[in-house]
């Protein structure tokens, strides 16, 4: 993992936009930025592999990465992480190797914040400690939700819920798929063929319109109902 020195102002701006640092004093944030490094990862490259250690909290400045588990013949994508999101918190505090593979799905810039100053902030800044706890709790809740979806919900319900999650409830009804169909299928625990078949079915039923990478929700109410088991 080859890291480069940083532009302090650029990194400060990136960190300031992360929810966990939203209430961090400017001087503390600037000091943290000076200690951080950047990591540029071309599309398809391995950011880190299962069993390796990472040097700190990782924040995606731009691009997209996936966290995944690989079997002999399949892959399970646990998270897709885009700009403004972070990963590595649990590994950072547990001081254990990565339990997943991390791969760049696009040209990606990652800010690596070293562990030691973050641990000091946990002890000295209650607001930051609460923000970090909230972020990790949110991840745990998401994992439980994913487990429920994979074990209880049918494939069409999982896809319907995923499509609804791509758009803002009060915003436009069109969204761009964040990754390839192969990756999204692995994220949902289905095959690429099943994903394509369900997208065609939803389109035929008038729930969505499908472009090359664009999905338009034509009937959010029915799609939301499908996510909860309505036929």
Buried (B, 14 or more C-beta within 10 A) or exposed (E): BEBEEBEBEBBBEBBBEBBBBEEBEEEBBBBBBEBBBBBBBEEEEEBBEEEBEBBBBBBBBEBBBBBBBEEEEEBBBBBBBBBEBBBBBEBBBEEEEBEBBBBBBBBBBBBBBBBEBBEEBBEEBEBBBEBBEEBBEEBEEEEEEBEEBBEEBEBBBBBBBBBBEBBEEEEEBBBEBBBEBEBBBBBBBBBBEBBEBBBEEBBEEEBBBBEEEEBBBBBBEBBBBBBEEEE
